[in-house]
Amino acid sequence: MHIIYHCVGGCHSSCTAAAIHLNMLPTNHIPSKQDLLNIPFFDTLEKTDAGKIFYRGSDEFGNKIYTLGRQFVPHIVIPCLKDMWKILNQKEEELLLVNTLPCVNGLMRIGGFSSRRLKWVKFGRPIVAHGTLSAYKNIVKVVEETKKILH
């Protein structure tokens, strides 16, 4: 199975979900800010990475986990992914696209925009990290629901 967690930038909510899915972050408590920032792919993508699918690892069941920053055009990107999957003669049930955008809060938007778009990393990264930790329980729920679908 291939699971793609997606959001606007692909840097925060989707990366956090992927890290939780891969057991790099806990599900039973909110990690420290440092634990979040130690995830090697948290808050790292550039504008040129939009639309690229990044492999983040395989889970304990062999499912391949990816992230995608699909910007503000999910109505174009998601159908395109599904159509390409079909063109490649892959089984529809072997691809799961998981939207993490509903987990994103205002601090994540402000911090993410500052860190990634404006390149004010020292200003934006602590804000987006705080926002991500505030949204953490919701992100865990998304991952848990995803894992229920898989099993």
C-alpha positions as CSV (number, residue, x, y, z in Angstrom):
1,M,0.0,0.0,0.0
2,H,1.1,3.6,-0.8
3,I,-0.1,6.3,1.6
4,I,0.4,9.9,0.6
5,Y,-0.3,12.5,3.3
6,H,-0.9,15.9,1.7
7,C,-1.5,19.5,2.6
8,V,-0.7,22.9,1.1
9,G,3.0,23.1,1.6
10,G,3.9,19.6,2.5
11,C,6.2,20.8,5.4
12,H,4.2,20.6,8.6
13,S,0.9,18.8,9.0
14,S,1.6,16.1,6.4
15,C,5.2,15.7,7.6
16,T,4.1,15.4,11.2
17,A,1.5,12.8,10.1
18,A,4.1,10.8,8.2
19,A,6.4,10.9,11.2
20,I,3.7,9.7,13.5
21,H,2.7,7.0,11.1
22,L,6.3,5.9,10.9
23,N,6.6,5.8,14.7
24,M,9.1,8.6,14.7
25,L,6.8,10.6,17.0
26,P,4.5,9.2,19.7
27,T,0.7,8.7,19.6
28,N,0.1,8.6,23.3
29,H,1.4,12.1,24.2
30,I,2.5,15.4,22.7
31,P,6.2,15.3,21.9
32,S,8.6,18.1,22.9
33,K,9.3,20.9,20.5
34,Q,12.8,19.5,20.1
35,D,11.5,16.1,19.2
36,L,9.3,17.7,16.5
37,L,12.2,19.8,15.2
38,N,14.4,16.7,15.1
39,I,12.3,15.1,12.4
40,P,14.6,15.5,9.4
41,F,11.9,16.5,7.0
42,F,9.9,18.9,9.2
43,D,9.9,22.5,7.8
44,T,12.4,21.8,5.2
45,L,10.8,22.0,1.7
46,E,11.3,24.9,-0.7
47,K,8.8,26.5,-3.0
48,T,10.3,24.5,-5.9
49,D,9.3,21.3,-4.1
50,A,5.5,22.0,-4.6
51,G,3.8,19.1,-6.4
52,K,6.6,16.6,-5.6
53,I,5.9,13.4,-3.8
54,F,8.6,12.6,-1.1
55,Y,9.1,9.1,0.2
56,R,9.4,9.2,4.0
57,G,9.8,5.5,4.8
58,S,8.0,2.2,5.2
59,D,5.8,1.5,8.2
60,E,5.9,-1.7,10.3
61,F,3.6,-3.4,7.8
62,G,5.6,-2.5,4.7
63,N,3.3,0.3,3.6
64,K,5.2,3.1,1.9
65,I,4.6,6.5,3.3
66,Y,4.9,9.8,1.3
67,T,4.2,13.5,1.7
68,L,3.0,15.9,-0.9
69,G,2.7,19.7,-0.9
70,R,-0.2,20.2,-3.4
71,Q,-0.6,24.0,-2.8
72,F,-4.1,25.4,-3.2
73,V,-5.2,23.2,-6.0
74,P,-6.2,19.8,-4.5
75,H,-9.1,19.8,-7.0
76,I,-6.5,19.4,-9.8
77,V,-3.7,17.5,-8.1
78,I,-5.7,14.7,-6.4
79,P,-7.6,13.6,-9.5
80,C,-4.4,13.8,-11.5
81,L,-2.7,11.4,-9.0
82,K,-5.6,9.0,-9.1
83,D,-5.7,9.1,-12.9
84,M,-2.0,8.5,-13.2
85,W,-2.3,5.6,-10.8
86,K,-4.9,4.0,-13.0
87,I,-2.9,4.7,-16.2
88,L,0.0,2.8,-14.6
89,N,-2.4,-0.1,-14.1
90,Q,-2.2,0.0,-10.3
91,K,-4.9,-1.3,-8.0
92,E,-7.1,1.5,-6.8
93,E,-7.1,0.0,-3.3
94,E,-3.3,0.2,-3.1
95,L,-3.3,4.0,-3.0
96,L,-4.5,6.1,-0.1
97,L,-4.5,9.9,-0.2
98,V,-4.9,11.5,3.2
99,N,-5.6,15.2,3.5
100,T,-4.0,16.7,6.7
101,L,-5.1,20.3,6.0
102,P,-8.1,20.2,8.4
103,C,-5.6,19.9,11.2
104,V,-3.8,23.1,10.3
105,N,-4.4,26.1,12.6
106,G,-3.5,29.8,12.4
107,L,-0.2,29.5,14.1
108,M,0.9,26.8,11.6
109,R,-0.2,29.1,8.7
110,I,1.6,32.1,10.0
111,G,4.8,30.2,11.1
112,G,4.9,28.1,7.9
113,F,4.5,31.1,5.6
114,S,7.2,33.0,7.5
115,S,9.6,30.1,7.6
116,R,9.1,28.7,4.1
117,R,7.9,31.5,1.9
118,L,9.6,34.5,3.5
119,K,12.6,32.4,4.6
120,W,12.4,33.9,8.1
121,V,13.2,30.6,9.6
122,K,14.3,31.9,13.0
123,F,11.1,33.7,13.3
124,G,8.7,31.3,11.7
125,R,9.9,27.8,12.7
126,P,9.2,28.3,16.5
127,I,5.7,29.6,15.6
128,V,4.9,26.7,13.3
129,A,6.3,24.2,15.8
130,H,4.1,25.6,18.5
131,G,1.1,25.5,16.2
132,T,1.9,21.9,15.2
133,L,2.1,20.8,18.8
134,S,-1.2,22.6,19.5
135,A,-2.7,20.6,16.6
136,Y,-0.9,17.4,17.4
137,K,-3.8,15.4,18.9
138,N,-5.8,16.1,15.7
139,I,-2.9,15.0,13.5
140,V,-2.7,11.8,15.6
141,K,-6.4,11.2,15.0
142,V,-5.9,11.4,11.3
143,V,-3.0,8.9,11.4
144,E,-5.0,6.5,13.6
145,E,-8.0,6.7,11.2
146,T,-5.6,6.0,8.3
147,K,-4.2,3.0,10.1
148,K,-7.7,1.7,10.8
149,I,-8.4,1.8,7.1
150,L,-5.2,-0.2,6.4
151,H,-6.1,-3.0,8.8
